[in-house]
Amino acid sequence: MTDQSLLLRPDDHAGRAPDSTAVVVPTTGQRISYQAMVDRSRQLANVLRSRGLLPGDHVAIFMTNVPEYFEVVWAARRAGYFYTAINWHLTSAEVRYVLENSESKALVVSADLADVAEQAAAGLPQLTLRLLIGEDRPGWAGYAGMVAKAGTVPLGPELEGQAMLYSSGTTGRLLRLPVAVRRRYDLGSLRAVAHSAAPCPVEVKRQMIEWFGPVIYEYYSATEAAGHVSIRSAEWLEHPGSVGRVAPGSVAITDESGRELPAGEDGIIWFTRPASRFSYHGDPEKSASMFNDQGWARMGDIGHLDSDGYLFISGRSDHTIISGGVNIYPREIEDLLIEHPAVDDVAVIGAPDDEYGESVKAVVTLRDGRPGGPALERDIIDWTRERLAHFKCPTSVMFADSLPRSVAGKMMKHRLIEQLAQAERAEGRARCT
């Protein structure tokens, strides 16, 4: 953490034009000036300090789209705290995991998430402050009242806080709009559209460029921020599917042994000059595994460089599913599905999806010779949706006689994926004949 005097951009705006608009709430017409936002962030920072939070402590943010979000983030940043914005789609058990894992000492919640937050935070002794925006509730401090009573003169050092993320993402369905609807809108003033987080299917992006024009920019990075690659529309049309051209020597592709691979051959993507020495909270072994003995960093992706130095992403080395830009971890879903009364064994994989990049597919074997079928598939999906955030849940379930495991009992997902691909190709050939 460093002295933040040069980093507080909202403060700079407030100093130059205090009444200029920082936040607009379209549904109500509310406008919040930079000065008001900066003052409230200073007040909230003092509230947090007064409750014993020290630089390096953690603040959790569990909100929907409310204007207070900005002042909460800037309060944490200016007081030297780590802060995590928790995905509001998560269940109470999933929110509780984030609170416990991050060791959060303060939790700020919007009123519409109060019920979920109440269950998630119950009995957590490390939460010394629970602030609720928008309503009164026993056991919670009212956000507006607490902030209003605090002063704006800092009660402690202003240090640069940092975000600590637990995966996030967005989705979009624009191409599903009828052509007639698309033609109603003049896109002539559109200057730039950026996308990232998950590979975009080639044909989908091609259609978006045809519709929007050559204003679409893509970048490849990750929460770990080990490196960054970007590409413009014109370049992409010449190298469809690429995420950008890398600076010479900044990216290396290797096999599992560390041998560098030639252009066109898939392997582990390494950033040879990583932007940061990142780490995973509470997991030093995983943190160490993301760097090699040369100091190169990886983000868990498989891909290749073409002969012109353009990078292409082929998949995830650990089978993490990326659906609509959201990282979905199969083990969490598998650990739940194995508890279903009909399931004997399970593997969760990513299935190709034209809209989301990948969708969640569960391949299961059943207990006691029970037959599968559409009704059981629906039951398994609904059962999962009652227990996990919906974006993590399978959208399809396939019933199998057995799943490939090693003699040590490890699920061999590469083999499973290969088997499914072969079966799909064979089915396609059968349809053709």
N, C-alpha and C positions, 0 to 999 in steps of 0.2 A: 504494500500500500504506500502511496506517495502523497505529498502535498498536492492538493487539488485546485489550487487557486487558478491555474490556467485551464482547467478541464471543465469547469462548471459553465457550460454554454448557456443554459437558461439564465444564469446570473449575468452573463455578458449582455444578453438581450434585455434583461430587466434594467441594467445600468444605462443602456443606450436609448431604449424606448419602453419605459415601464408599462405604458398602457396598451402596447401592441398585443394582439391576440395570440395566446399560446395554445389554447384548447377550445375547440368548438364542439358542442353537443347538438347534432342536427335535429334530433327528435324534439328538443325543447327550445332550441335557439340560444341556449346558454353559451356565453363566451367568458373565458377566464384569461385574464391578462398574465403576461410573464411575471410582473411584480407580485400579483396575488399568488401565483403558483410557487414562486421562489419563497415568498414569505411563509406559506403554509408548509413547504418542505422543511424550512428552518424550524418552524414550530414543532412539527412532528419529530424531527431529529432530536429536539430537546425533550419531548415526551419519552422517546425511547431511551435517551441517556438517563433521564430521571428514574426510569425503572431498572437501572443497573446494567443496561447493555453497553458493552465496551467494543472498541474497534476489533473486528475479526469475528464478532458474534453474528448470528444468522437471523434474518427476518423472512418469514414466509408470507406470500401474497396470494390470496385465494379470492379472485374477483372475476366478475363478468366485465362487460365493456362500460366501465364507469369512469368519470373524469378524475376521481381521486387517485386512480392508478399512477398518474404521472407524478403527483407530489409524494406518493409513498416511495416510488423508485428513487426520486431525487433526494428524499430524506435519507434513505439507506446509503446512496452513493456519497452524499456529502459527509456522513458520519462514520464512514469506514466500515460499513457492515457488508457481509455477504447477503444476497437476497435471491429468493427463488419465487418465480411466478408459477403457481401450480395450475395445471390444466383443469379447467372447471368441469370437464366431462368425467373426471375420475370419481370412483366410488369412495365412500368414507374410509374403507380399509386401505385403499390406494393412497389417499391423501395422508392418512396416518403414517404410512410407511415413509413418505417424503418428510413429514414433520420429524419423525424419529431419526431417520437416516441423516438428515441435515442438522440435527440437534438445534432446531429453531427455538429461539427464546421469545420471539414475538410473532403473532399471527394477525394479519389484517384481512378482513372478510367483508364482502358486499352482502347486503341483506338477503338477496335471493339465493345465496348459498349457505345461509346460516344453519339450516338443518343438517346438511352434510358436514359442515365444519364442526358443529356441536358433537356429532358422533366421533369424528376423526380426532378431536382434541381432548376427548374425555379422559381424565386421569393422567395426562402428560405433565409431570411435575416441572419439566424444564421450561414450559411456556409461562413466562412471568408476566406477559401482557397479551391480552386478547382484545382486539379492537374491532368493533362492528360498525359498518357504515349503513346509515339509513333507517335503523330501527332500534328500539330498546329491547334488551333481552337479559334476563338474569344470568350472572356469571360473565358478562361481557361489558367492557367499557365502551361508552358511546364515542365514536371517532370524532364527530364534529365538536362535541363539548370539550374533549381532552385537548384537541388541537387549538381551539379558540382560547383556552386558558393559558397556553404556553407562550413564552416570549420568542422573539426572533433573533436575539443575540445568542450566538452559539455558547452552550454550556460545556463544550469540550472541543477537541481538535477537529478540524475539517480535513479528513483524509479520503482518498479515493476508495470507495467500496466497489465490489464486483458482483456480477451475476453468477449464480451457480445453477445450471440448468439440468432438468430431468426430462429432456426430449420434448419436442413440440412440432407443430406443423399445421398446414392448411390444405384445403381442397378447393376445387373449382369445377363448374359444369357448364361453362359458357358455350361450348360447341354443341350442346344439346338444344340450344335455342334454335327455333325455326329460322331459316334463311330470311324469311319476310320480316321477322323481328329484328334480326341483326342489321338489316338494311335501313331500319328506321333511324339509326343513330349515326351521326357524323363523327368520325374518328379523326378528322383532320387536325385537331388540336392536340392529339395524343403524341407525346414526345418520347416516353420511355416506359416500359413494363419490365420488371425484373422477376425472375423466378429462380428457385433453388430448392434445396432440401431433399428432393427425390428426382431420379431420372425421368424425363418426360418422354413418352413414346414418340418415336420419330414422326409418324404420320400426324399425330395430334399437334405437335409443334409446327409442322409444316403448314397445317391448316390455319393455325393461329397467326402465323406470319402472313399468310395470304390474306387473312381478314384484317388484322391490325396494321399490317405494313412492317417494314424492317426496323421496328422499334423495340423488339423483344431482346432482352439481355439475360443471360444465364450465368450463374456462378456456382462453383463447386467448393464447398468447405464443410465444416462440421462444428458442432458445439466445442470440440477440443481446440479448434482454431490453429491446427498445425500448419496449414497452408491454404492457399487460395488460388483458384483458376477461374477465368471468366471468358465469355465468348459473346460476340455480337451476332445479330441476325445474318448479316452478309457472310460472315465467316462460317456460321453454322450451316447455311445452305450449301456451302462448298464442302463441308465436312459433317454431314448429317449424323446426329447422335453424339457428337463431341461436346465436352464441357469447356473446351478452351485449349489454347496453345500455351504450353508451359515455357518458362524461361529456360534456356539451355542449362542443364546440370541441376535444375531445381527439383526434378522428380525422377525417381528411379523405379523400375519395375523388376522385381526379383521373384524367384521361386522360393519355396519354403526353406531351402538351405542357404539363401542369401545370394545366390548366383544371379547376376543381372541378365535380363532377358532381352532379346532383340525386338525391334519394332513389330507390332502386330501380334505379339504373343502375350496372353493374359498372365498376370501374376499379381503379387502384393504391391499396392501403390505406396511408395515411400516419399515423403517430403524430405529432401536432403538438407534443407536449410529451414527447419521448423520455426514458425513465428513465435512459438512459446513452448516452454517445458511444462505441459499440462499434467494433471494428475486426477485420479478418480477418488472421490472422498471415501475414506475408510477402506480402500482396496489397493494397497501398495503393490501387490503382485500383478494385478491387471495394469496398473500404471507403468510398472517397469516393462511389461511385455509389449507396450506400444512403442518402445524405442529399441534400436539395435545398438551394437557396440560402436557404431560410427556416429551415434547421436541423431540418426534419421528417425523420423516419426511417421507412424501410420495411423489411419483412422478406420481400419477394418474393412477397406474396400478392395475389390479385385478389379483390374482393368489393364489397359495396354495403351501404348503410344503408337501413333502411326508414323510413317516415314517423314512427315512434316512437323512432328513434335506435338500433335494434337492428342489430348488425353480422352479416352473413352472408358466409361465405367461399365463393368460387366456384371457385377454382383457384390455380395457381402461375404467376407471370408468366414464369418461366424453364423451365417444364415439369419441374421437380423432381418426382419421384414420391414420394408419401407413402403407404407401405404399412404398415398397422398401427402408425403412429406413427414409423416409421423413414424418414428422408430418404434417397432413393436417387437417385443422379445418373446420368442416362442416358448421358452421354458416356463414362464409365468402362466401361460395358457395351458400348456401340457400338464403342469402340476395341478391345475384346477380340473381339467377334463378327466384326468385319471380317477377323480372322485365320483364321476357320474356312475350311477349304478349299472349301466349297460356296458361301460367301456372297460376293456381289458388292457389294452395298450394303445398308445397314441403318439403321433408325431405331427407337429404343426409346422407348416412350410408356407412360403410365399408362392402364390399362383399368379401368373401374368394377368394383368388387368389393364385394359386400354385406357380407363379413366384415371385410376389411382396409381398406376405403375405396378403395384402388387396388391393382392387381396389375401386375407388369411384363410388358409385351407387346412382342415384337420383330417388326417388319415388315421382311422381307428380300427382296431380289432375288437370284437364283441365277446362278452362273457357267455359261457354255457351254450355256445352254438346258436345264440340268438340271431334271428335274421335282421338284416338292415332294411332300408327302404326310406321313402320320402317322409313318412310320419316320424320315424326315429331321428332322421336328420334334423327335422324342424324342432323336435324335442330337445336335442343336444344343443342346437344353436340358442333356443330360448332359455334353456337352463344356464348356459354360459352368460347370456346377456343380463340375467338377474344378479350375476355375481362379479362381473367385470365391466369396465367402461366399454361402451358399445363398439368403439373403433378398434378395440383389441380382439373382438369376438370373431369366430369363424363366420364367413359368409357361405361356406360350403363344407360338407362333410362327406368324405369318401370312405366306404367300408372295404376293408381288406382282410384276407385270410391270415396274413402274417406281416410283420414288419421286419426289415433287415437290421439285426443287431450283431455286434461282434461277440466273440467268445467271452469278452469281459463285460458284456451287457450294454455297451455303448451303442446308441442309435446311430446308424450309418446313413445320415441324411443325403449325402451325395449319391449313394446307391439308390435310395428311395426315389430321389428326383429323377435319376437316370431311368429307373424302371417305369415311372409314370410317363416320362417323355417317350420312351419306346412304345408303351401301350397306346399312347395318343397317336403316334405316327402309324402304328399298325391299324388302328381304328380308322384313321384317315385313308389309308390305302384300301381298306376293305370297302369303305363308302364309295371310293372312286371306281372300283371294279363292280 
